[in-house]
Amino acid sequence: MSIAPIARRDGRPTLAVVGATGAVGTVMLEILSTRADVWGDIRLIASPRSAGKRLTVRGEELEVVALSPEAFDGVDVAMFDVPDEVSAEWAPVAAAKGAVAVDNSGAFRMDPDVPLVVPEVNAAAAAQRPKGIISNPNCTTLSMIVALGALHEAYTLQELVVASYQAASGAGQPGIDALREQMAKVSGDASLGTVAGDVRRAVGDPGPFPAPLAYNVVPWAGSLKDGGWSSEELKVRNESRKILGLPDLKVSATCVRVPVITTHSLAVHAVFATEVEQERAQHVLAQAPGVVLVDDPANHEFPTPADVVGTDPTWVGRVRRSLDDPRALELFLCGDNLRKGAALNTAQIAEVVAAELNPPR
Ligand SMILES: NC(=O)c1ccc[n+]([C@@H]2O[C@H](COP(=O)([O-])OP(=O)(O)OC[C@H]3O[C@@H](n4cnc5c(N)ncnc54)[C@H](OP(=O)(O)O)[C@@H]3O)[C@@H](O)[C@H]2O)c1
């Protein structure tokens, strides 16, 4: 297949979106249509199954092309919103063709030659990319790290104990579909949820989850690793350490799936090197770029997934100094796992690269 070279519109960089038809890719096209437009031409790429499909971005209908080496001709920045194995194979191809690859998958996150970037926390790391690849963190880490980065600046983080409340869409479109189906199955029976096993029988096959998610919480996300940890829990530990540049940070995570469509929440116990104070911590969070503080429990004001879904910031509330440790804070955070947790952070990284390729005159 031959693909016409892409003309650089107004000298601005050309962007490829690989995986434009997926759950994250769909949100990406929405985000590219609403953020300040730094891009010249945009090329949409997916599997051969989707070739020829037409999708709208920036108000313009574009045809999806199949992934191939030629699809990267003339591309300056290539975002990858595809499964790990597709990124592992094709991000290096894009980089070899001269593009900077910004990868949303888990394929390169812990590679020492690939920076793991959250622009509010470590934007400068994006410039050090010996493989021409930059990684985007996983959605659970991203849902808390912007707020924790601001607190780390103020107090120096030493330890994190985290419990997540993760949405079904973290398991992609199949996760969303399964939760909706399960909710439909249980909603008509007012007696369910009173006898062990009744929800499990009503739901039947739990789909991508290891237990019913409707009327339930499931203490599992990802695959089994040594010592009984889940892959998701280890990602929170390893990726937080890498982003914050704290290789010895103590991190214990328990990842739990809850019956929410989109938006991950986390309860965090954070221990710092110095004593903390509730009001100053609230001030630090309120001033931090990308963070919104909603913390007025007397008036029942705190973030919840139902209020946060579809928004860009990390929302923080329930900020308290720990009763038994003056160096520790307790917080509750919510972030949309498909926006800041995936597409938005990738778009922000790509914008950092675009500014580097085309510095403002
Ligand atoms: N869901 C989340 O909360 C979340 C958060 C952070 C990161 N991520 C990561 O983002 C990536 C995408 O996730 P998703 O939830 O958007 O998945 P998804 O809905 O399954 O979409 C996958 C995309 O990859 C494309 N694709 C699959 N196989 C391909 C191949 N062989 N060649 C070219 N394109 C191929 C698909 O194209 P077709 O439509 O043509 O099949 C589709 O566009 C994954 O690595 C995931 O781990 C997801």
The ligand as an SDF file (V2000), in Angstrom:
LIG
                    3D

 48 52  0  0  0  0  0  0  0  0999 V2000
   -9.1290    1.6310   29.2460 N   0  0  0  0  0  0  0  0  0  0  0  0
   -8.3500    2.3050   30.0750 C   0  0  0  0  0  0  0  0  0  0  0  0
   -8.7550    2.8190   31.1580 O   0  0  0  0  0  0  0  0  0  0  0  0
   -6.8980    2.4990   29.7340 C   0  0  0  0  0  0  0  0  0  0  0  0
   -6.2000    3.4020   30.5000 C   0  0  0  0  0  0  0  0  0  0  0  0
   -4.8280    3.6120   30.2500 C   0  0  0  0  0  0  0  0  0  0  0  0
   -4.2060    2.9010   29.2460 C   0  0  0  0  0  0  0  0  0  0  0  0
   -4.9120    2.0020   28.5010 N   0  0  0  0  0  0  0  0  0  0  0  0
   -4.1620    1.3000   27.4510 C   0  0  0  0  0  0  0  0  0  0  0  0
   -4.4720    1.9000   26.1900 O   0  0  0  0  0  0  0  0  0  0  0  0
   -4.4080    0.8880   25.1640 C   0  0  0  0  0  0  0  0  0  0  0  0
   -5.7410    0.8700   24.4150 C   0  0  0  0  0  0  0  0  0  0  0  0
   -6.7680    0.4930   25.3270 O   0  0  0  0  0  0  0  0  0  0  0  0
   -8.3310    0.5430   24.9500 P   0  0  0  0  0  0  0  0  0  0  0  0
   -9.0440    0.3340   26.2240 O   0  0  0  0  0  0  0  0  0  0  0  0
   -8.6090    1.7440   24.0880 O   0  0  0  0  0  0  0  0  0  0  0  0
   -8.4340   -0.7820   24.0030 O   0  0  0  0  0  0  0  0  0  0  0  0
   -9.5230   -1.1210   22.8780 P   0  0  0  0  0  0  0  0  0  0  0  0
  -10.7870   -0.4050   23.1110 O   0  0  0  0  0  0  0  0  0  0  0  0
   -9.5250   -2.6130   22.7780 O   0  0  0  0  0  0  0  0  0  0  0  0
   -8.8680   -0.5330   21.4980 O   0  0  0  0  0  0  0  0  0  0  0  0
   -7.7260   -1.1060   20.9020 C   0  0  0  0  0  0  0  0  0  0  0  0
   -7.2890   -0.3110   19.6580 C   0  0  0  0  0  0  0  0  0  0  0  0
   -6.1160   -0.9440   19.1370 O   0  0  0  0  0  0  0  0  0  0  0  0
   -6.3260   -1.2690   17.7680 C   0  0  0  0  0  0  0  0  0  0  0  0
   -5.6300   -2.5090   17.4510 N   0  0  0  0  0  0  0  0  0  0  0  0
   -5.7820   -3.7230   18.0610 C   0  0  0  0  0  0  0  0  0  0  0  0
   -4.9720   -4.6360   17.4490 N   0  0  0  0  0  0  0  0  0  0  0  0
   -4.3300   -3.9750   16.4550 C   0  0  0  0  0  0  0  0  0  0  0  0
   -3.3600   -4.3590   15.4750 C   0  0  0  0  0  0  0  0  0  0  0  0
   -2.8950   -5.6070   15.3990 N   0  0  0  0  0  0  0  0  0  0  0  0
   -2.9180   -3.4120   14.6150 N   0  0  0  0  0  0  0  0  0  0  0  0
   -3.3870   -2.1480   14.6720 C   0  0  0  0  0  0  0  0  0  0  0  0
   -4.3000   -1.7220   15.5730 N   0  0  0  0  0  0  0  0  0  0  0  0
   -4.7470   -2.6260   16.4570 C   0  0  0  0  0  0  0  0  0  0  0  0
   -7.8200   -1.4470   17.6240 C   0  0  0  0  0  0  0  0  0  0  0  0
   -8.1440   -1.2640   16.2620 O   0  0  0  0  0  0  0  0  0  0  0  0
   -9.4580   -2.0100   15.6260 P   0  0  0  0  0  0  0  0  0  0  0  0
  -10.6360   -1.2140   16.1200 O   0  0  0  0  0  0  0  0  0  0  0  0
   -9.2300   -1.8760   14.1760 O   0  0  0  0  0  0  0  0  0  0  0  0
   -9.4430   -3.4090   16.1530 O   0  0  0  0  0  0  0  0  0  0  0  0
   -8.3140   -0.2970   18.5300 C   0  0  0  0  0  0  0  0  0  0  0  0
   -8.2150    0.9240   17.8180 O   0  0  0  0  0  0  0  0  0  0  0  0
   -4.0700   -0.4260   25.8740 C   0  0  0  0  0  0  0  0  0  0  0  0
   -2.6770   -0.6460   25.8370 O   0  0  0  0  0  0  0  0  0  0  0  0
   -4.5280   -0.1700   27.3070 C   0  0  0  0  0  0  0  0  0  0  0  0
   -3.8260   -0.9570   28.2370 O   0  0  0  0  0  0  0  0  0  0  0  0
   -6.2510    1.8060   28.7060 C   0  0  0  0  0  0  0  0  0  0  0  0
  1  2  1  0
  2  3  2  0
  2  4  1  0
  4  5  1  0
  4 48  2  0
  5  6  2  0
  6  7  1  0
  7  8  2  0
  8  9  1  0
  8 48  1  0
  9 10  1  0
  9 46  1  0
 10 11  1  0
 11 12  1  0
 11 44  1  0
 12 13  1  0
 13 14  1  0
 14 15  2  0
 14 16  1  0
 14 17  1  0
 17 18  1  0
 18 19  2  0
 18 20  1  0
 18 21  1  0
 21 22  1  0
 22 23  1  0
 23 24  1  0
 23 42  1  0
 24 25  1  0
 25 26  1  0
 25 36  1  0
 26 27  1  0
 26 35  1  0
 27 28  2  0
 28 29  1  0
 29 30  1  0
 29 35  2  0
 30 31  1  0
 30 32  2  0
 32 33  1  0
 33 34  2  0
 34 35  1  0
 36 37  1  0
 36 42  1  0
 37 38  1  0
 38 39  2  0
 38 40  1  0
 38 41  1  0
 42 43  1  0
 44 45  1  0
 44 46  1  0
 46 47  1  0
M  CHG  2   8   1  16  -1
M  END
$$$$
